[in-house]
Amino acid sequence: MPTPKVISAVPLATTDSKWISLKKLTYLDGDGKEVVYSSLLLTLLTSAQRTWEYAERKTRKASGIDAVAILAILRSKTNAFPVSTVVIEQYRPPIDKYIVEIFNPHPPTTSAGLIDEGETPEQAAIRELEEETGFKAEGLIESSPVIVTDPGMTNANMKLVVLSIVLDDKLELPDQKLDPGEFIVRRIVELSKLSSELKGDGFVVDARLSHFATGYELAGRLK
C-alpha cells in the first residue's frame, strides 16, 4: 500500500466545504463590553471590540453532540492476558503523520464516528467499536458528560464512552468491518504499560490518549 502524504494545501471557502464552516461570534466580555468573537485568530480592533473566528461542524444532529470517543477495556474470564485497551493508529492529513489515538473514529473524508440522527452516543460507540475493531462490547462502564477538546478553535464536542469487552479466554483479534477508504490499525496494549508504550518514536500521540495514559500511570504511582 502506498505511503499516505499531503500533496497540496490550498485555502478553502466556507461555501465550498462539506464538513466544516467558519463563523464569527459577537459577545459581551467580562467587563460588559461588546466583543466580536470568531476562533482561530484574536485581533484587537478597538478597546471594546475583538474578532475571533471558529470552526463548526456541519454534521451536528438534533442531540447537539457531535461524536464519541471510545475507551474499550478488555478482560479475559480466565485471566489469560492482563487488563488491556484498544488504541488505533491512522494517518491524519492535517498533521501529515500517523497518529496513535484513543479509539476516536473520525476518518478524514467521511462522517463515520459521528452520531447518526436518532442515535444515542452510547449506541454510536457500541456500533463504531464493532465496525472498526471487530470487538463487541459486553456492557457500558461509563458515559461522560459532554466534553470539548479545542474550545479556542472549534465548538465541536463529544462524549467519552467507556465500554467493557470480556473474552472467554486468550486474546484473539476479530475481523474489522471497515468502510472503503478507512485504514485503521488496532493495537492492544496493557493498561499498566500504556504510558511507556506511547513514548516510542515514529508516531504522534493524540493529546486525549496521552492525558489518559499519564493520569492512569500517576494514579498508580501516587497511591
SEZA-222592 format. One record per residue: residue number from 0; x, y, z of N, C-alpha, C in turn. Coordinates in pm, whole numbers, plus 32768, in hexadecimal, padded with zeros to 4 digits. Layout:
SEZA-222592
+------+------+------+------+------+------+------+------+------+------+
: resi :  n.u :  n.v :  n.w : ca.u : ca.v : ca.w :  c.u :  c.v :  c.w :
+------+------+------+------+------+------+------+------+------+------+
:  NUM :    X :    Y :    Z :    X :    Y :    Z :    X :    Y :    Z :
...
+------+------+------+------+------+------+------+------+------+------+
***
This chain:
SEZA-222592
+------+------+------+------+------+------+------+------+------+------+
: resi :  n.u :  n.v :  n.w : ca.u : ca.v : ca.w :  c.u :  c.v :  c.w :
+------+------+------+------+------+------+------+------+------+------+
:    0 : 8054 : 7F89 : 8000 : 8000 : 8000 : 8000 : 8058 : 807C : 8000 :
:    1 : 803C : 80E0 : 7FAA : 808D : 8159 : 7FA6 : 808A : 81A3 : 802B :
:    2 : 80F6 : 81E9 : 804A : 80FB : 8239 : 80C3 : 80A9 : 82B8 : 80B1 :
:    3 : 8049 : 82D4 : 810A : 7FF9 : 834D : 80FA : 804D : 83C9 : 8114 :
:    4 : 802D : 8435 : 80CF : 8074 : 84B3 : 80E3 : 8021 : 8524 : 80AA :
:    5 : 8035 : 859A : 80DE : 7FF3 : 8612 : 80AB : 803B : 863E : 802C :
:    6 : 7FF0 : 8657 : 7FC3 : 802D : 8682 : 7F45 : 800D : 8713 : 7F23 :
:    7 : 7FAA : 874F : 7F69 : 7F8E : 87DC : 7F55 : 7F36 : 880E : 7FC6 :
:    8 : 7F38 : 8890 : 7FDB : 7EE1 : 88D1 : 803E : 7EBD : 895A : 8009 :
:    9 : 7E3C : 8974 : 7FFD : 7E0E : 89F4 : 7FC6 : 7DA1 : 8A2C : 8020 :
:   10 : 7D8C : 8AAF : 801E : 7D1E : 8AE9 : 806B : 7C98 : 8AB0 : 803C :
:   11 : 7C3A : 8AA4 : 809A : 7BB7 : 8A6D : 807B : 7B4B : 8ACC : 80AB :
:   12 : 7AF7 : 8AF7 : 804F : 7A86 : 8B4D : 8074 : 7A1D : 8AFB : 80BE :
:   13 : 79DD : 8B37 : 8121 : 7977 : 8AF1 : 816D : 7909 : 8ABC : 8113 :
:   14 : 78E9 : 8B06 : 80AB : 787F : 8ADC : 804F : 78A4 : 8A5D : 8003 :
:   15 : 7925 : 8A3E : 7FFD : 7952 : 89C7 : 7FB5 : 796D : 8951 : 8012 :
:   16 : 7964 : 8965 : 8096 : 7985 : 88FA : 80F4 : 790B : 88A2 : 810E :
:   17 : 7924 : 8822 : 8122 : 78B8 : 87C2 : 8138 : 78A1 : 87A5 : 81CB :
:   18 : 790C : 87A5 : 821B : 7901 : 8778 : 82A4 : 790D : 87E8 : 830B :
:   19 : 794F : 8855 : 82E9 : 796F : 88BD : 834B : 794E : 8946 : 8313 :
:   20 : 7920 : 899F : 836C : 790B : 8A2A : 8345 : 7954 : 8A84 : 83A8 :
:   21 : 7971 : 8AFF : 837E : 79AD : 8B64 : 83D5 : 7943 : 8BCA : 83F9 :
:   22 : 7941 : 8BF1 : 8479 : 78DF : 8C52 : 84A7 : 7920 : 8CBC : 84FF :
:   23 : 78D6 : 8D27 : 8518 : 7904 : 8D93 : 856E : 7897 : 8DB0 : 85D5 :
:   24 : 78C1 : 8DB6 : 8655 : 7864 : 8DD2 : 86C3 : 7873 : 8E62 : 86F2 :
:   25 : 7805 : 8E9D : 871D : 7808 : 8F1B : 8765 : 77D8 : 8F00 : 87F3 :
:   26 : 7826 : 8F2B : 8856 : 7803 : 8F0E : 88E1 : 782E : 8F81 : 893A :
:   27 : 77FF : 8F7F : 89B7 : 782A : 8FE0 : 8A1B : 7896 : 8FA1 : 8A70 :
:   28 : 7906 : 8FE5 : 8A82 : 7973 : 8FAE : 8AD2 : 7959 : 8FC7 : 8B66 :
:   29 : 79BA : 8FA6 : 8BBA : 79A9 : 8FB1 : 8C4A : 7993 : 903E : 8C7C :
:   30 : 79B8 : 90A2 : 8C2D : 79A2 : 912D : 8C52 : 791F : 9163 : 8C19 :
:   31 : 78D2 : 910B : 8BD8 : 7855 : 9138 : 8B9D : 7867 : 917D : 8B18 :
:   32 : 78DE : 9172 : 8ADF : 78F7 : 91AF : 8A5D : 78C5 : 9153 : 89EE :
:   33 : 7893 : 918F : 8984 : 7869 : 9140 : 8911 : 78E4 : 9112 : 88C4 :
:   34 : 78E9 : 9090 : 88AB : 795F : 9058 : 886A : 7931 : 9002 : 87F4 :
:   35 : 797A : 900B : 8787 : 7962 : 8FB2 : 8717 : 79C4 : 8F3D : 8724 :
:   36 : 798D : 8EC2 : 872B : 79DF : 8E4C : 8747 : 79D4 : 8DEC : 86D3 :
:   37 : 7A49 : 8DBF : 86A1 : 7A44 : 8D5B : 8637 : 7A91 : 8CDD : 865D :
:   38 : 7B01 : 8CA4 : 863E : 7B53 : 8C40 : 8689 : 7BD6 : 8C11 : 8652 :
:   39 : 7C27 : 8C43 : 860F : 7CAA : 8C15 : 85E7 : 7D0F : 8C81 : 8607 :
:   40 : 7CE5 : 8CFD : 85FB : 7D41 : 8D6D : 860A : 7CFC : 8DDB : 8659 :
:   41 : 7D41 : 8E0C : 86BF : 7D0B : 8E78 : 8712 : 7D49 : 8EFC : 86E7 :
:   42 : 7CF6 : 8F5D : 86C2 : 7D27 : 8FDD : 8692 : 7CE0 : 904D : 86DB :
:   43 : 7D2A : 90AB : 8716 : 7CEE : 911F : 8757 : 7CCD : 9188 : 86EE :
:   44 : 7C4D : 91A8 : 86E0 : 7C24 : 9210 : 8682 : 7C1C : 9297 : 86C9 :
:   45 : 7BDA : 9299 : 873B : 7BD3 : 930F : 8791 : 7BDC : 92DB : 881F :
:   46 : 7BD4 : 9332 : 8880 : 7BD9 : 9306 : 890A : 7B5D : 92B8 : 8930 :
:   47 : 7AF2 : 92C0 : 88DF : 7A74 : 927F : 8902 : 7A52 : 920B : 88A6 :
:   48 : 7A99 : 91F9 : 8839 : 7A70 : 9196 : 87D8 : 7AE3 : 913E : 87AB :
:   49 : 7AC8 : 90BD : 87A1 : 7B2B : 905D : 8770 : 7AEB : 9003 : 8709 :
:   50 : 7B3C : 8FBD : 86BE : 7B08 : 8F56 : 8665 : 7B48 : 8ED1 : 8687 :
:   51 : 7AFD : 8E67 : 8677 : 7B2F : 8DE0 : 8694 : 7AE3 : 8D7E : 863C :
:   52 : 7B28 : 8D42 : 85DE : 7AE9 : 8CE5 : 8582 : 7AEC : 8C58 : 85BC :
:   53 : 7A7F : 8C0E : 85A8 : 7A7E : 8B85 : 85DB : 7A42 : 8B26 : 8575 :
:   54 : 7A6C : 8AAB : 857C : 7A3B : 8A43 : 8521 : 79C6 : 89FA : 8561 :
:   55 : 7968 : 89D4 : 850D : 78F0 : 898F : 853C : 78D0 : 891B : 84DE :
:   56 : 78B0 : 88A7 : 8517 : 7889 : 8835 : 84C3 : 7800 : 884F : 8484 :
:   57 : 77F2 : 8825 : 8407 : 7771 : 882E : 83C4 : 771C : 87B1 : 83DB :
:   58 : 7754 : 874E : 8421 : 7712 : 86CB : 842E : 76C9 : 86B9 : 84B2 :
:   59 : 76C8 : 871C : 8509 : 7689 : 870C : 858C : 75F3 : 86F3 : 857C :
:   60 : 75C1 : 868D : 85C3 : 7534 : 8668 : 85BC : 74E7 : 86A6 : 8631 :
:   61 : 7468 : 867F : 863E : 7410 : 86BC : 86A1 : 743E : 86A5 : 8730 :
:   62 : 748D : 863D : 8748 : 74BE : 8622 : 87D0 : 751A : 868F : 8803 :
:   63 : 7558 : 86DB : 87A7 : 75B7 : 8742 : 87CE : 7641 : 870B : 87EE :
:   64 : 7656 : 8689 : 87D9 : 76D7 : 8649 : 87F5 : 7713 : 861A : 8772 :
:   65 : 778E : 8641 : 8758 : 77CC : 8622 : 86D7 : 77FA : 8592 : 86CA :
:   66 : 783E : 855F : 8731 : 7885 : 84E1 : 871E : 789E : 849C : 87A3 :
:   67 : 78D9 : 8425 : 8799 : 78FF : 83DA : 8811 : 7993 : 83B4 : 8808 :
:   68 : 79D3 : 83B4 : 887A : 7A56 : 8374 : 8889 : 7A3D : 82F7 : 88DD :
:   69 : 7A83 : 828B : 88BD : 7A65 : 820B : 88FA : 7AE0 : 81D4 : 8942 :
:   70 : 7AD0 : 81BA : 89C1 : 7B37 : 8175 : 8A0E : 7B06 : 80E7 : 8A27 :
:   71 : 7B46 : 8086 : 89E8 : 7B1E : 7FFA : 89F3 : 7B79 : 7FB3 : 8A57 :
:   72 : 7B3E : 7F74 : 8ABA : 7B89 : 7F29 : 8B1F : 7B78 : 7E94 : 8B04 :
:   73 : 7BE8 : 7E50 : 8AE6 : 7BE5 : 7DC2 : 8AC3 : 7C12 : 7D6E : 8B3A :
:   74 : 7BC3 : 7D07 : 8B57 : 7BE4 : 7CA8 : 8BC1 : 7BCE : 7C19 : 8B8F :
:   75 : 7C0C : 7BBB : 8BD3 : 7BFA : 7B2D : 8BB6 : 7BB7 : 7AEA : 8C2E :
:   76 : 7B55 : 7A94 : 8C14 : 7B13 : 7A4B : 8C80 : 7B74 : 79F0 : 8CC9 :
:   77 : 7BDC : 79C4 : 8C83 : 7C3E : 7969 : 8CBF : 7CC0 : 79B0 : 8CE4 :
:   78 : 7CC0 : 7A33 : 8CDA : 7D39 : 7A83 : 8CF3 : 7DAC : 7A59 : 8C99 :
:   79 : 7D8B : 7A36 : 8C1E : 7DF0 : 7A09 : 8BBE : 7E49 : 7A7C : 8B8F :
:   80 : 7E1E : 7AF6 : 8BA3 : 7E70 : 7B6B : 8B81 : 7E4E : 7BDB : 8BE2 :
:   81 : 7EAA : 7C39 : 8BF6 : 7E91 : 7CA7 : 8C53 : 7E22 : 7D03 : 8C1F :
:   82 : 7DE8 : 7D4F : 8C7A : 7D82 : 7DB2 : 8C52 : 7DC2 : 7E12 : 8BED :
:   83 : 7D80 : 7E23 : 8B7C : 7DBA : 7E6D : 8B0D : 7D55 : 7ECD : 8AD1 :
:   84 : 7D82 : 7F18 : 8A70 : 7D2A : 7F71 : 8A26 : 7D4E : 7F6D : 8992 :
:   85 : 7CF8 : 7FA8 : 8941 : 7D0F : 7FAF : 88B1 : 7D34 : 803F : 888E :
:   86 : 7DA6 : 8051 : 884F : 7DC6 : 80D3 : 8814 : 7DD1 : 80BD : 877E :
:   87 : 7DC3 : 8127 : 8734 : 7DC6 : 811A : 86A3 : 7E31 : 8175 : 8668 :
:   88 : 7E60 : 814D : 85F6 : 7EC4 : 8199 : 85AC : 7E8B : 81B7 : 8522 :
:   89 : 7E88 : 8237 : 84FF : 7E5B : 825B : 8479 : 7E99 : 82DF : 844D :
:   90 : 7E9F : 82EF : 83CC : 7ED9 : 8367 : 8391 : 7E75 : 83D9 : 839A :
:   91 : 7EA4 : 844D : 83CA : 7E51 : 84C4 : 83D4 : 7E8A : 8530 : 8378 :
:   92 : 7E47 : 854F : 830A : 7E7E : 85AF : 82AA : 7EA3 : 8638 : 82E3 :
:   93 : 7E54 : 8675 : 833F : 7E7E : 86F9 : 8371 : 7F07 : 86F8 : 83B5 :
:   94 : 7F2F : 8686 : 83ED : 7FB1 : 867A : 8430 : 8018 : 863E : 83D0 :
:   95 : 7FE8 : 85F9 : 836A : 803C : 85B4 : 8308 : 8095 : 854B : 834B :
:   96 : 805D : 8509 : 83AF : 80A5 : 849F : 83F6 : 8040 : 8437 : 8426 :
:   97 : 8075 : 83C4 : 844C : 8022 : 8360 : 848F : 800F : 8389 : 8521 :
:   98 : 7F94 : 8380 : 854E : 7F71 : 83A8 : 85D5 : 7F42 : 832E : 8622 :
:   99 : 7F71 : 831E : 869D : 7F40 : 82B6 : 86F6 : 7ED9 : 82F8 : 8751 :
:  100 : 7E61 : 82BD : 8755 : 7DF0 : 82FF : 8796 : 7DA4 : 82A0 : 87F1 :
:  101 : 7D60 : 82DA : 8854 : 7CF2 : 8293 : 8893 : 7C8E : 827D : 8823 :
:  102 : 7C42 : 8212 : 8829 : 7BEA : 81F2 : 87B9 : 7B86 : 8263 : 87A5 :
:  103 : 7B9D : 82B1 : 873C : 7B51 : 832B : 8722 : 7B37 : 8333 : 868D :
:  104 : 7AD2 : 82EA : 865E : 7AC4 : 82D4 : 85CF : 7A99 : 834E : 8580 :
:  105 : 7AFA : 8399 : 854E : 7ADF : 840C : 84FA : 7B32 : 8402 : 847B :
:  106 : 7B14 : 83A6 : 8421 : 7B5F : 83A2 : 83A4 : 7B5A : 8428 : 835F :
:  107 : 7BC2 : 844C : 8316 : 7BCD : 84D4 : 82E3 : 7B69 : 84FA : 8278 :
:  108 : 7B33 : 849A : 822F : 7ADE : 84C0 : 81BF : 7A52 : 8485 : 81C7 :
:  109 : 7A2C : 844E : 823B : 79A5 : 841A : 824A : 796C : 844B : 82CE :
:  110 : 78EB : 8431 : 82E1 : 78AB : 8459 : 835E : 78A8 : 83E8 : 83C4 :
:  111 : 78EB : 8378 : 83A7 : 78EB : 8308 : 8404 : 7924 : 8335 : 848A :
:  112 : 78E8 : 8305 : 84F8 : 7913 : 832D : 857D : 78C0 : 839D : 85B4 :
:  113 : 787C : 83E5 : 855E : 781F : 844A : 858C : 779C : 8404 : 85B0 :
:  114 : 774C : 8446 : 8601 : 76D2 : 8409 : 8632 : 7663 : 841B : 85CC :
:  115 : 7624 : 83AD : 85A6 : 75B8 : 83B2 : 8545 : 7539 : 83EC : 8583 :
:  116 : 74E1 : 8420 : 852F : 7462 : 8455 : 855F : 7413 : 83E6 : 85A3 :
:  117 : 73DF : 8404 : 861B : 7391 : 83A4 : 8666 : 73E2 : 8340 : 86B4 :
:  118 : 7465 : 834C : 86B1 : 74BF : 82EF : 86F5 : 74F8 : 8331 : 8771 :
:  119 : 7500 : 82E8 : 87E0 : 7540 : 831D : 8858 : 75D7 : 8310 : 884B :
:  120 : 7622 : 835F : 8895 : 76B5 : 8350 : 8892 : 76E1 : 82C3 : 88B8 :
:  121 : 769C : 8285 : 8915 : 76C0 : 8200 : 8941 : 76A8 : 8199 : 88D2 :
:  122 : 7638 : 81A8 : 888C : 761D : 814E : 881B : 7684 : 8162 : 87AC :
:  123 : 76A9 : 81DF : 8794 : 770E : 81FB : 872E : 7794 : 81BB : 8754 :
:  124 : 77B7 : 81C2 : 87D4 : 7836 : 8189 : 8802 : 7839 : 80F2 : 87EE :
:  125 : 77CE : 80AE : 8813 : 77C8 : 801D : 8805 : 77D0 : 7FF6 : 8771 :
:  126 : 7788 : 803F : 871E : 7789 : 8022 : 868E : 7813 : 8038 : 8652 :
:  127 : 784F : 80AA : 8671 : 78D1 : 80CB : 8638 : 793E : 806C : 8669 :
:  128 : 7937 : 8045 : 86E8 : 799A : 7FE8 : 871D : 799A : 7F66 : 86CE :
:  129 : 7924 : 7F30 : 86B5 : 791C : 7EB2 : 866B : 7946 : 7EC3 : 85DA :
:  130 : 791D : 7F32 : 859A : 793D : 7F46 : 850E : 79D3 : 7F56 : 84F8 :
:  131 : 7A14 : 7FA0 : 854F : 7A9E : 7FC6 : 8533 : 7B07 : 7F77 : 857F :
:  132 : 7ADD : 7F29 : 85E3 : 7B3D : 7ED0 : 8626 : 7B12 : 7E3F : 861E :
:  133 : 7A92 : 7E24 : 8605 : 7A60 : 7D9C : 8604 : 7A31 : 7D6B : 868B :
:  134 : 7A55 : 7DB1 : 86F6 : 7A2E : 7D88 : 877D : 799D : 7DB2 : 879B :
:  135 : 7954 : 7D58 : 87DD : 78CD : 7D77 : 880A : 78D0 : 7D99 : 889F :
:  136 : 7897 : 7E0A : 88C1 : 7895 : 7E34 : 894D : 7834 : 7DDE : 899D :
:  137 : 7861 : 7DB3 : 8A13 : 7809 : 7D68 : 8A6C : 77AF : 7DC6 : 8ABB :
:  138 : 77E5 : 7E3C : 8ADB : 7795 : 7E98 : 8B2A : 77D2 : 7F22 : 8B2D :
:  139 : 7781 : 7F7F : 8B60 : 77AA : 800A : 8B6F : 77E0 : 8020 : 8BFC :
:  140 : 785B : 8051 : 8C06 : 7896 : 806E : 8C89 : 7876 : 80FC : 8CB4 :
:  141 : 7886 : 8159 : 8C58 : 7871 : 81E5 : 8C7B : 785D : 8237 : 8BFC :
:  142 : 780E : 82A2 : 8C09 : 77FB : 8300 : 8B9C : 7809 : 838C : 8BD5 :
:  143 : 7867 : 83D8 : 8BA1 : 7888 : 845A : 8BDB : 781F : 84C3 : 8BB8 :
:  144 : 7822 : 8535 : 8BFE : 77D7 : 85A9 : 8BCE : 7813 : 85D7 : 8B48 :
:  145 : 77D4 : 8637 : 8B09 : 7809 : 866E : 8A8D : 788E : 86B4 : 8AAC :
:  146 : 78F6 : 8696 : 8A5C : 7979 : 86D0 : 8A70 : 79AB : 870E : 89ED :
:  147 : 7A0C : 8768 : 89F7 : 7A46 : 87A8 : 8981 : 7ADD : 8792 : 8984 :
:  148 : 7B1D : 87A1 : 8911 : 7BAD : 8786 : 890A : 7BFF : 87FE : 88DD :
:  149 : 7BC7 : 8859 : 8893 : 7C13 : 88CC : 8862 : 7BB7 : 8945 : 885A :
:  150 : 7B86 : 8976 : 88CE : 7B1E : 89DD : 88CE : 7B4B : 8A65 : 889D :
:  151 : 7BCE : 8A7A : 888D : 7BFE : 8AF7 : 8853 : 7BF3 : 8AF9 : 87BC :
:  152 : 7BDD : 8A83 : 8781 : 7BDD : 8A79 : 86EF : 7B57 : 8A4B : 86B8 :
:  153 : 7B0C : 89FD : 8707 : 7A90 : 89C4 : 86D3 : 7A2D : 89AB : 8744 :
:  154 : 79AC : 89A7 : 8720 : 7946 : 8983 : 8783 : 7924 : 88EE : 877C :
:  155 : 7973 : 889F : 8731 : 795C : 8810 : 8728 : 7962 : 87CF : 87B2 :
:  156 : 790A : 876F : 87CA : 7907 : 872D : 884C : 78F9 : 8697 : 883B :
:  157 : 78FB : 8651 : 88A9 : 78F0 : 85BF : 88A7 : 78CF : 858C : 8932 :
:  158 : 78B7 : 850B : 893C : 78AE : 84C6 : 89BB : 7914 : 8456 : 89BB :
:  159 : 794F : 843B : 8A2F : 79A6 : 83C7 : 8A40 : 7951 : 8354 : 8A73 :
:  160 : 794D : 82E8 : 8A27 : 7900 : 8273 : 8A4D : 7962 : 8201 : 8A6B :
:  161 : 795B : 81CD : 8AE5 : 79B2 : 8160 : 8B10 : 7965 : 80DD : 8B05 :
:  162 : 7998 : 8081 : 8AB4 : 7954 : 8002 : 8A9A : 79A7 : 7F8D : 8ACD :
:  163 : 7961 : 7F25 : 8AF7 : 79A1 : 7EAC : 8B2A : 799C : 7E3F : 8ABF :
:  164 : 7A0F : 7E01 : 8AA8 : 7A19 : 7D8E : 8A4E : 7A51 : 7D1A : 8AA0 :
:  165 : 7A06 : 7CAF : 8AAB : 7A32 : 7C3B : 8AF9 : 7A3E : 7BC4 : 8A9B :
:  166 : 7AB6 : 7B8D : 8A90 : 7AD0 : 7B1A : 8A3B : 7AD0 : 7A9A : 8A8F :
:  167 : 7AA9 : 7A2C : 8A50 : 7AA0 : 79AD : 8A99 : 7B27 : 797E : 8ACB :
:  168 : 7B8F : 7992 : 8A79 : 7C13 : 795E : 8A9F : 7C7F : 79BA : 8A69 :
:  169 : 7CD4 : 7986 : 8A12 : 7D45 : 79D3 : 89E0 : 7D18 : 7A42 : 8981 :
:  170 : 7D71 : 7A9F : 896A : 7D55 : 7B11 : 8914 : 7D5A : 7AE9 : 8881 :
:  171 : 7CED : 7AFD : 883D : 7CE7 : 7AE5 : 87AD : 7CA8 : 7B5E : 876B :
:  172 : 7CDE : 7B85 : 86F8 : 7CAF : 7BFC : 86B3 : 7C43 : 7BD7 : 864D :
:  173 : 7BC9 : 7C08 : 865F : 7B60 : 7BEE : 85FD : 7B75 : 7C43 : 8580 :
:  174 : 7B2D : 7C22 : 8517 : 7B39 : 7C6D : 849A : 7AFB : 7CF8 : 84A9 :
:  175 : 7B40 : 7D5B : 8474 : 7B09 : 7DE2 : 846E : 7AA1 : 7DEB : 83FF :
:  176 : 7A4A : 7E4D : 840A : 79E1 : 7E63 : 83A7 : 79EE : 7EF2 : 8371 :
:  177 : 7A62 : 7F0E : 8338 : 7A81 : 7F96 : 830D : 7A39 : 7FBB : 828C :
:  178 : 7A14 : 803A : 8283 : 79DA : 806F : 8208 : 7A49 : 8088 : 81A2 :
:  179 : 7A27 : 808F : 8123 : 7A8C : 80B4 : 80BE : 7ACD : 813A : 80E1 :
:  180 : 7B51 : 813F : 80D5 : 7B98 : 81BA : 80F5 : 7BC5 : 81C5 : 8185 :
:  181 : 7BA0 : 8164 : 81D8 : 7BCC : 8163 : 8264 : 7C46 : 8107 : 8271 :
:  182 : 7CAF : 813D : 82AB : 7D2A : 80F0 : 82C0 : 7D51 : 8100 : 8353 :
:  183 : 7D21 : 80A6 : 83A5 : 7D32 : 80B0 : 8436 : 7D79 : 8034 : 846A :
:  184 : 7DE5 : 8048 : 84B1 : 7E31 : 7FDA : 84ED : 7E11 : 7FD6 : 8581 :
:  185 : 7DE9 : 7F60 : 85B2 : 7DCC : 7F4F : 8640 : 7E4A : 7F29 : 868D :
:  186 : 7E57 : 7F5C : 8703 : 7EC4 : 7F34 : 875D : 7E86 : 7F12 : 87E4 :
:  187 : 7EA1 : 7E9B : 8814 : 7E76 : 7E74 : 889A : 7EEA : 7E8D : 88F9 :
:  188 : 7ED3 : 7EDE : 895F : 7F3E : 7F05 : 89BA : 7F11 : 7EED : 8A4B :
:  189 : 7F69 : 7EB1 : 8A9B : 7F4B : 7EA3 : 8B29 : 7F3C : 7F2E : 8B68 :
:  190 : 7ED6 : 7F40 : 8BB9 : 7EC2 : 7FC3 : 8BF7 : 7F3B : 7FEC : 8C4B :
:  191 : 7F77 : 7F8C : 8C8F : 7FEA : 7FAC : 8CE5 : 8064 : 7FD9 : 8C96 :
:  192 : 8068 : 7FB9 : 8C14 : 80DA : 7FDE : 8BC0 : 80B8 : 804B : 8B5B :
:  193 : 803F : 8081 : 8B60 : 8012 : 80DF : 8AF9 : 806B : 815A : 8AF1 :
:  194 : 808A : 8195 : 8B62 : 80D9 : 8210 : 8B60 : 8162 : 81F9 : 8B22 :
:  195 : 81A5 : 818D : 8B48 : 822A : 8172 : 8B12 : 8224 : 814F : 8A7E :
:  196 : 81BB : 8109 : 8A54 : 81AD : 80E3 : 89C7 : 819D : 815F : 896E :
:  197 : 8164 : 81C9 : 89A4 : 814B : 8241 : 8955 : 81C6 : 829B : 8949 :
:  198 : 8235 : 8273 : 8986 : 82AD : 82C5 : 8982 : 830D : 8299 : 8914 :
:  199 : 82DD : 8246 : 88B9 : 8331 : 821A : 884B : 833E : 8283 : 87DF :
:  200 : 8390 : 8269 : 877D : 83A6 : 82C5 : 870E : 8354 : 8298 : 8694 :
:  201 : 834A : 82F3 : 8634 : 830B : 82D0 : 85B6 : 8278 : 82EE : 85AB :
:  202 : 823C : 8325 : 8615 : 81AF : 8349 : 8610 : 8195 : 83BF : 866E :
:  203 : 8121 : 83FD : 865C : 80F6 : 846A : 86B3 : 8081 : 8437 : 8706 :
:  204 : 807C : 845C : 8784 : 8014 : 842D : 87DE : 7FA8 : 8498 : 87ED :
:  205 : 7F2C : 846F : 87E0 : 7EBC : 84C9 : 87F6 : 7EBB : 84F7 : 8888 :
:  206 : 7E9D : 8577 : 889F : 7EA3 : 85B0 : 8926 : 7E46 : 8569 : 8987 :
:  207 : 7DD0 : 8542 : 895A : 7D71 : 8501 : 89B5 : 7DA7 : 847C : 89E7 :
:  208 : 7DE4 : 842F : 898E : 7E1F : 83B0 : 89B6 : 7E96 : 83C6 : 8A12 :
:  209 : 7EE8 : 8429 : 89F2 : 7F5B : 8448 : 8A46 : 7F30 : 8471 : 8AD3 :
:  210 : 7EC8 : 84C3 : 8ADC : 7E98 : 84EF : 8B60 : 7E63 : 8479 : 8BB1 :
:  211 : 7E18 : 8422 : 8B6E : 7DE2 : 83AC : 8BB4 : 7E54 : 8353 : 8BE5 :
:  212 : 7EB5 : 8337 : 8B8D : 7F23 : 82DE : 8BB2 : 7F74 : 8318 : 8C25 :
:  213 : 7F8F : 8399 : 8C20 : 7FDB : 83DA : 8C8C : 7F8D : 83D6 : 8D0E :
:  214 : 7F0B : 83F2 : 8D08 : 7EB7 : 83EF : 8D80 : 7EB1 : 8364 : 8DBD :
:  215 : 7EA5 : 82FF : 8D66 : 7E9F : 8275 : 8D98 : 7F21 : 824F : 8DDD :
:  216 : 7F90 : 8275 : 8D9F : 8013 : 8255 : 8DDB : 8024 : 829F : 8E60 :
:  217 : 8001 : 831E : 8E63 : 8010 : 836B : 8EDE : 7FB7 : 8336 : 8F4F :
:  218 : 7F3F : 830C : 8F29 : 7EE3 : 82D4 : 8F8F : 7F21 : 825B : 8FD2 :
:  219 : 7F69 : 8209 : 8F85 : 7FAB : 8195 : 8FBF : 8022 : 81BA : 9014 :
:  220 : 806C : 8220 : 8FE9 : 80E5 : 8248 : 9034 : 80C5 : 8295 : 90B1 :
:  221 : 8053 : 82DA : 90B3 : 8034 : 8331 : 9125 : 7FD9 : 82F0 : 918D :
:  222 : 7FC0 : 826D : 917F : 7F6E : 8228 : 91E2 : 7FAE : 822E : 926B :
+------+------+------+------+------+------+------+------+------+------+
***
